[in-house]
Amino acid sequence: MKKGDERIDISSIGGLVRRLGELNLTRLMMDELSNEDIVVIDGNLKSLASYEEEYLNKLFERGDQKNVIVASLAKTSRIFSKDGS
């Protein structure tokens, strides 16, 4: 397993399994949501690995099919703003 170009650290596997499980469960639970509902997930919407990207894409596709807004809330991020902060 890789994260970007690097092999994933064995200590990260638990967090990865949790993240993929959360994304998959959220996608499955969208059947309970209605038009223009909003689902908020923990973390950000940027994938760091190809397998995470696959789960996010399935989540976005299901959101499009159901017309459900997918949003996230991240307490920390490595994404920089235009001014570098």
PEWO-V237322 format. One record per pair of residues at least 12 apart in sequence whose C-alpha atoms are under 8 Angstrom apart, sorted by the first residue. I is the first residue (numbers start at 1). J is the second residue. D is the distance in whole Angstrom. If there is no record, write none. Layout:
[[I/J/D] [I/J/D]]
This chain:
[[2/49/7] [3/48/6] [3/49/5] [4/48/6] [4/49/6] [20/52/7] [20/55/7] [23/41/8] [23/55/6] [23/56/7] [23/59/7] [24/55/7] [24/59/7] [26/41/8] [26/59/7] [27/58/7] [27/59/5] [27/62/7] [27/63/8] [30/62/7] [30/63/7] [30/66/8] [30/68/8] [31/66/8] [33/66/8] [33/68/7] [34/66/7] [34/67/8] [34/68/7] [35/66/6] [35/67/5] [35/68/6] [36/67/6] [36/68/5] [36/69/6] [37/67/8] [37/68/5] [37/69/6] [38/68/6] [38/69/5] [38/70/6] [38/71/7] [39/68/7] [39/69/6] [39/70/5] [39/71/6] [40/70/6] [40/71/5] [40/72/5] [40/73/7] [41/70/8] [41/71/6] [41/72/5] [41/73/6] [42/72/6] [42/73/5] [42/74/6] [43/72/6] [43/73/6] [43/74/4] [43/75/7] [44/72/6] [44/73/6] [44/74/5] [44/77/8] [45/71/8] [45/72/6]]
